[in-house]
Amino acid sequence: MTVDTDTDDCDATQSPPTGLMRDIFRSVNSLMPVPFTGCRIHMLAKAERLGWPITTVFKMDTDGPKPTGVWVSALYEMAEWQGLTASAMTDLHPKSGRWNFEAISRLATGNNWLDASLTGQVCGWSHPVKLHVNIDYWFPTRTLSLSIDPMFKNCAFQVLQSVTDRLSLGVNLAFKRDTTCGFSESQLRPNLVAKYAGPNYLISGRLKTTNWATKLAVYHHCTDFLQTGTMVELNPTSSVVTTRLAFRILSDTSVFRAAIDTNGIVSSLWEKRMGDRMAVSLSAFLNHAVQDHYGVGIGLSFE
């Protein structure tokens, strides 16, 4: 079992250089720790069925002295066939009947390729509560994306164009159907995005034209061992500005993430690989804005 110590590629010459619009803040988001409380145990097993590799994970999490339940996850990966690759993932909570699923496929056509994904969540074994479809078509210098939410009747069309080797500009046309009013009264919500990739940094921004809310992120690849990120969100409607600072420290066998924001929330996550089949993780967070709101966690992973 390995600890994910891969750095995010902020090189503007990746193919295609544009990427996906919904991923323009991914580099900074990857620095943010995802803390947990209590104990967490993951057991991973790999097998091969019908020629497909299957990865199964048993998860037990606690948020205090008692376990909150056991999750069972499975990942199915299909080998490439005539330019087509696919995978499917399920995440099941047997006690409550809640399960998540995701299916991803990619079809390569020369220098272009087509991605399609389906994600959803089901409660009580048979009652869907979330369903989302993404279709992405990649050109060498442009990506076209269509996102559909059939349950809440939302959809979005996105175009991200590489203007130069370093600068990409895009527009997101999101249509939100308000079921309480007529079709003509539903809202069209256009957003503008920009991304600039420097030699060792990445600047991303988004502007919502409906309320002029702005989000700006700066990712800096200081060294192969240290990366930092800053994210600023401004909402003119509520006159609220939120700033988050994060960093990540990498070594050959461990990764440490920490973040702090202007809301008084401090969080950290340390993951360490102990040999080939075991990893340990330590987590902590503190919310200064809420009294007695803090937590620590320890996790073990086995393969």
Secondary structure, DSSP 8 states (H G I E B T S, - for coil): -----------TTSSSSS--GGGTTHHHHTTS-----EEEEEEEEEEEETTEEEEEEEEEEESSSSEEEEEEEEEEEEEEETTEEEEEEEEEETTTTEEEEEEEEEEEETTEEEEEEEEEEEETTTEEEEEEEEEEEE-SSEEEEEEEETTTTEEEEEEEEE-SSSEEEEEEEEEE--TTS-GGGSEEEEEEEEEEE-SSEEEEEEEETTT--EEEEEEEE-SSSEEEEEEEEEETTTTEEEEEEEEEEE-SSEEEEEEEETTSEEEEEEEEE-SSSEEEEEEEEEETTSTT-EEEEEEEEE-
